[in-house]
Amino acid sequence: MKVNVAKRPGHYRTVTFDSQNNAVCLIEQRLLPHRFELVHTPDFKATARAIQTMIVRGAPAIAATAAYGLAQGARAFRSQGLEKFKRHLVTVYQTLKDARPTAVDPVNAMDQVLAGMSPGETVLEQQALALAAAEQFALESVAHCEAIGRHGAKLIRNGTRVLTHCNAGWLACVDIGTATAPIYTAQAQGRKFHVFTDETRPRCQGASLTAWELAQQGVSHQVIADNAAGHLMQRGEIDLVIVGSDRVLGRTGDIANKIGTYTKAVLAHRHKIPFYVAIPLSTIDWNLKSGFDIPIEEREESEVLGAWGILADPTRKTAQAGKRAYVRIANPTSGARNPGFDVTPADLISGIITPAGIFKPKELWRKRQQLGHPGC
Ligand code: MRU
């Protein structure tokens, strides 16, 4: 995606791999929108930490990171025996899988890498195949987002007011984004529309990341407080909701996404506003039978009790102005509960925008062959 860094335009992908140094290269998303920095993770443990600490985040982006992390761990193995290599791979796989539990994409991505390695008869062959498979996953992920854009853009007309939640943009993917793909495609097709982005407490991915992306792309947008969406819907100021997802159940059509998505879906249903979920194929979980079985990540209470940002002082240039800081917001003696995701049931969802077209949530299982079910 094109970004202006220090007023100079450049093209960046969220996740890439430096094969010479066996390092995964990531955009440090915790510093955005105030600073643009790239980081390199030197080994698979550091890659897992980058996922866990949200240097990189968003289901398709952590999927590509895990795929490269698995290849990175495989390539770092310095012995010959295939049995020992397999045991090492189990450790690498598990470390990356455990970094964040809700998104299914990292698991699907790593399974794809393992399948790509399997024809290799030696450790060396498997190491080479691992990187090729990870690259392949990342490229496919970009192609999926392009296709989501083509299918989803027809939902956006001149004058449409779109609501989105969290960041399901190019930062959450390798490039382009899922929920933002229809937006960018509609923009490229010359349509004029407006996007409301929920701030998305507690980590504020909407206010910091989606808003930054939309500004970089010149898309008309405003940040709204999470609690403002109901009011705008009631007044007829929102025509369409598009969100991403961290796990879509292929058997039921239920979806997990950033906390607050369920609330928006209930509101959209009440106000008869179409509610769409945009996903690459790696987001589909073909195994789980109920949304209640999706593991919901519980994160640190500090995220709810305070917020990160930069210290701003518009009137005086103090030494502290512009510095990144954590500010305590809540009462000092109170604790917090911080579930990172919620589950939206299929009956609240108008359609799932996939690279293969737009489907009703309940249609996914019937269309499983088209949607890449591994058994088909
Ligand atoms: O906790 P995050 O920032 O990794 O969560 C990401 C989301 O839930 C996004 O909303 C997104 O839709 C899923 S990734 C395209």
Residues whose N, C-alpha, C, O or C-beta is under 5 A from the ligand:
A	BS01	MRU	R57 G58 A59 P60 H165 C166 N167 A168 A172 T178 Q205 V243 G244 S245 D246 N257 K258
